[in-house]
Amino acid sequence: MSWGANSNHVCVEKITKTEVDGIIYGESFECLYQKDGTSTFKQYEGCLSNLSQILHDGKTRVKVAGSKTPGFKEGHKTVVMKAPCVGATILLRLY
């Protein structure tokens, strides 16, 4: 199967932790999290400095969601943080 010109497929993109830190402290976004082993995302209500600490943990991985990534929302850039240090996936959905 090939992705034709009419496809709405969005590819996953790379992003650096420095770029994500800039989003945390400088842009308008919605933050959601999903604990490992659960199927729903909930609103994150912690502080930005805790979010940055989670981001900079050595095992945390970041990417920009593609259309097949859980948590992807059409029309919004969504950063996905896989954070084993807190046993969760965190979404930063930019507006």
Backbone torsions as a table, in degrees:
resi	resn	phi	psi	omega
1	MET	NA	133.1	179.2
2	SER	-112.4	155.9	177.2
3	TRP	-87.6	106.0	-177.7
4	GLY	-77.7	176.6	-178.9
5	ALA	-63.2	-23.7	-178.3
6	ASN	-90.2	1.2	-176.8
7	SER	-71.3	142.6	176.8
8	ASN	-99.7	15.1	-178.2
9	HIS	-63.3	132.8	176.5
10	VAL	-116.0	126.1	-178.2
11	CYS	-80.8	151.4	172.8
12	VAL	-65.6	142.0	178.7
13	GLU	-119.8	153.5	173.8
14	LYS	-82.1	150.5	174.7
15	ILE	-150.2	146.1	-179.6
16	THR	-90.0	160.3	176.7
17	LYS	-65.3	-31.9	177.0
18	THR	-63.7	-42.7	177.2
19	GLU	-63.3	-40.1	179.2
20	VAL	-66.5	-39.8	175.9
21	ASP	-58.4	-40.4	176.9
22	GLY	-61.7	-35.7	176.9
23	ILE	-67.8	-46.7	-177.7
24	ILE	-57.2	-42.5	-175.0
25	TYR	-99.2	-1.6	-174.3
26	GLY	-137.8	-3.5	-176.1
27	GLU	-127.9	164.1	177.7
28	SER	-88.7	123.8	-179.1
29	PHE	-151.0	160.4	172.1
30	GLU	-101.2	137.5	-179.5
31	CYS	-117.8	124.5	179.0
32	LEU	-124.8	155.4	175.6
33	TYR	-139.0	156.2	177.8
34	GLN	-135.6	116.5	177.6
35	LYS	-67.8	144.3	177.2
36	ASP	-56.1	136.3	178.9
37	GLY	90.3	-3.9	177.0
38	THR	-111.2	167.5	-175.8
39	SER	-114.4	-0.5	-177.4
40	THR	-120.1	148.4	175.4
41	PHE	-94.2	140.8	178.4
42	LYS	-122.2	159.0	178.8
43	GLN	-67.2	130.2	175.8
44	TYR	-80.9	130.1	-178.1
45	GLU	-121.0	14.8	178.2
46	GLY	-81.2	-179.5	-178.6
47	CYS	-88.9	161.3	-177.8
48	LEU	-65.2	-34.7	-179.6
49	SER	-66.3	-36.2	175.6
50	ASN	-65.6	-39.3	178.2
51	LEU	-62.0	-41.1	178.3
52	SER	-66.9	-38.8	177.6
53	GLN	-63.1	-42.5	177.1
54	ILE	-61.4	-44.4	179.5
55	LEU	-56.2	-44.5	-173.3
56	HIS	-86.7	3.2	171.5
57	ASP	-62.4	140.0	-175.4
58	GLY	-59.8	-24.0	-177.4
59	LYS	-96.3	-7.9	179.0
60	THR	-70.9	134.2	178.6
61	ARG	-117.7	142.3	-178.8
62	VAL	-127.0	149.9	174.7
63	LYS	-159.7	164.7	172.6
64	VAL	-95.5	128.5	-174.5
65	ALA	-62.5	140.8	169.9
66	GLY	-99.5	175.2	-174.4
67	SER	-64.6	-18.5	178.4
68	LYS	-99.0	4.0	-179.9
69	THR	-83.7	131.0	174.9
70	PRO	-56.4	132.5	-178.8
71	GLY	97.2	-8.8	178.2
72	PHE	-61.2	139.8	175.6
73	LYS	-133.8	122.6	-179.4
74	GLU	-52.6	131.1	175.6
75	GLY	87.5	-0.8	-180.0
76	HIS	-129.8	131.4	172.8
77	LYS	-72.5	126.5	-177.9
78	THR	-123.2	120.4	176.2
79	VAL	-91.5	131.7	179.3
80	VAL	-108.7	125.5	175.4
81	MET	-112.7	114.3	172.6
82	LYS	-89.1	113.5	-171.0
83	ALA	-121.8	87.2	178.8
84	PRO	-60.7	-27.0	-178.4
85	CYS	-61.9	-25.9	177.1
86	VAL	-118.3	4.1	178.5
87	GLY	62.0	46.8	-175.6
88	ALA	-151.9	162.3	168.5
89	THR	-110.1	130.1	-177.6
90	ILE	-117.4	133.6	178.4
91	LEU	-110.2	134.4	170.3
92	LEU	-114.5	105.6	-177.5
93	ARG	-101.1	111.9	-175.4
94	LEU	-79.1	146.9	177.1
95	TYR	-121.4	NA	NA
